[in-house]
Structures are given as structure tokens and as C-alpha cells.
Amino acid sequence: MKGRDAQYYEETLRLLSEILATLKENNSMLKEHNSVVSSIDERVRRIGVNTSNLH
């Protein structure tokens, strides 16, 4: 029974490690996405400010 328990825990640990790696990857992608969106927002805001100065 000990062999099966060890195998179960190893498999559980492997799956948890995969989940953690996926979460980290998704978090990195989300940070990158948010950075791009913030950059676009800033550029749009600047365009708005520049065009309002034309009036």
C-alpha cells in the first residue's frame, strides 16, 4: 500500500506543480496585457489632450 500512496502523492504533486506553472504563466501574460492596455490608454489620453488644444 505504501507504494501506491507514494505514487498517488507524486502524481498529486506533479499535477499541482503543473497548475502552479500555468498560473504563473497566465499571471505573466495578464501583466503584459495590462501593460499594453495602459500604454494604449495613455496614448489615447494624449491624443485627446492634443486635439482638445486645437479648439
N, C-alpha and C positions, 0 to 999 in steps of 0.2 A: 504494500500500500504506500510505503514511503516513496517509491519510485514514481508512482502515479501522482502523488501530492507534489513532488518536486517538479514534475513535468507540467502539472497544472499551474503552479506558481511561476515557472519560467515562461510559459505561454502568456499568462496574465501580464507579467512584467513586460514582455515583448510588445503586447498589444497596447499597454499603457504608454510605453516609450514611443510607439508609432503615433498614438493620439497626441502626445505632447509635441512631437516633431511637427505634426500637421498644424497644431495650434500656433506654434512659434512661426511657422511659415506663413500662415494666414495673418497673424499679427503683423509680420513684416510687410506683407502685401497691403494690408489696411493702412499702415503708417505711410507707405509710399503713395498710396491712393490719396490719402488725406493731404499729404504734402503737395501733390499735383493740384488737387482741388483748391487748396489755399492759394497756390500760385496763380491759378486761373482767376479766382475771386479777386485777388489783389490787382491783377492786370485789368479786369473788367472795372473795378472801382476806379483805377487811374484813368481809364478811358472816359468813364462817367464824369470825373472831375475835370478832365481836359475839355470835354465837349461842353460842359456847363460854363466854362470860362469863355467860350466862343460867343455866347449870347450877349 
